[in-house]
Amino acid sequence: MAEPETRTPSDLTVGEIEEEKTKKQQLEYLDFVRVVAIYVVVCCSTIYEYAKENAGPLRPGVQTVEGTVKTVVGPVCEKFRHVPFHLLTFVDRKVCLIIY
């Protein structure tokens, strides 16, 4: 009987290693949550841009507040940028464990 071929990490090509990494990063069950979140962000961004353009006499105040918020919140958002995806990946793996 032939035994299944087992490959060590040193036997893998760069393309195969990248493929393994992308498989680990993909969501099995909760990918729709990621897609919905992207659509919500795009819709909210579009609504915000529309409201900002039609602010009329309040436009300078809106721009001032927006600049202040970007200065304060920007570094925090950049620091925790990957947390939502890691959290979603964690929950997706737990769902996988519950199902199997």
C-alpha positions as CSV (number, residue, x, y, z in Angstrom):
1,M,0.0,0.0,0.0
2,A,1.2,3.4,-0.8
3,E,1.2,5.9,2.0
4,P,-0.2,9.4,1.4
5,E,2.5,11.8,0.4
6,T,3.4,14.1,3.3
7,R,5.3,17.2,2.5
8,T,7.4,19.3,4.9
9,P,7.3,23.1,4.7
10,S,10.7,23.0,3.1
11,D,9.3,21.0,0.2
12,L,6.6,23.6,-0.6
13,T,7.0,26.2,-3.3
14,V,6.5,29.9,-2.7
15,G,3.1,29.7,-4.5
16,E,1.9,26.8,-2.4
17,I,2.9,28.6,0.8
18,E,1.0,31.7,-0.3
19,E,-2.0,29.5,-1.2
20,E,-1.9,27.9,2.3
21,K,-1.8,31.4,3.9
22,T,-4.8,32.6,1.8
23,K,-6.8,29.5,2.8
24,K,-6.2,30.2,6.4
25,Q,-7.3,33.8,6.0
26,Q,-10.5,33.0,4.1
27,L,-13.7,32.7,6.1
28,E,-15.7,29.5,5.7
29,Y,-19.1,30.4,7.2
30,L,-19.1,34.1,7.9
31,D,-17.8,35.6,4.7
32,F,-21.2,37.2,4.1
33,V,-20.7,39.3,7.3
34,R,-17.5,40.8,5.9
35,V,-19.3,41.5,2.6
36,V,-22.2,43.2,4.3
37,A,-19.9,45.2,6.5
38,I,-18.1,46.5,3.4
39,Y,-21.4,47.5,1.8
40,V,-22.6,49.3,5.0
41,V,-19.3,51.3,5.1
42,V,-19.6,52.3,1.5
43,C,-23.3,53.3,1.9
44,C,-22.6,55.3,5.0
45,S,-19.6,57.0,3.3
46,T,-21.7,57.9,0.4
47,I,-24.4,59.4,2.6
48,Y,-21.9,61.3,4.6
49,E,-20.3,62.8,1.5
50,Y,-23.7,63.8,0.1
51,A,-24.6,65.4,3.4
52,K,-21.3,67.2,3.6
53,E,-21.7,68.6,0.1
54,N,-25.2,69.9,0.8
55,A,-24.4,71.3,4.2
56,G,-24.8,74.9,2.9
57,P,-23.6,77.5,5.4
58,L,-22.5,74.8,7.9
59,R,-19.8,73.5,5.5
60,P,-16.8,75.3,7.2
61,G,-17.9,74.0,10.6
62,V,-18.3,70.5,9.2
63,Q,-14.8,70.6,7.7
64,T,-13.3,71.9,11.0
65,V,-14.9,69.1,13.0
66,E,-14.0,66.5,10.4
67,G,-10.3,67.6,10.5
68,T,-10.3,67.4,14.3
69,V,-11.9,64.0,14.3
70,K,-9.4,62.7,11.7
71,T,-6.5,64.0,13.8
72,V,-7.7,62.4,17.0
73,V,-9.4,59.2,15.8
74,G,-7.1,58.4,12.8
75,P,-4.2,56.9,14.7
76,V,-6.5,54.8,16.9
77,C,-8.3,53.4,13.8
78,E,-4.9,52.7,12.2
79,K,-3.7,50.8,15.3
80,F,-6.8,48.6,15.5
81,R,-7.4,48.3,11.7
82,H,-7.0,44.5,11.6
83,V,-9.0,43.7,14.8
84,P,-12.4,43.3,13.2
85,F,-11.1,40.8,10.7
86,H,-9.2,38.8,13.3
87,L,-12.3,38.8,15.5
88,L,-14.5,37.6,12.6
89,T,-11.9,34.9,11.8
90,F,-11.9,33.8,15.4
91,V,-15.8,33.5,15.4
92,D,-15.7,31.8,12.1
93,R,-13.4,29.1,13.5
94,K,-15.6,28.7,16.5
95,V,-18.6,28.2,14.3
96,C,-16.7,25.6,12.4
97,L,-15.9,23.8,15.7
98,I,-19.6,23.9,16.7
99,I,-20.8,22.5,13.4
100,Y,-18.3,19.6,13.4
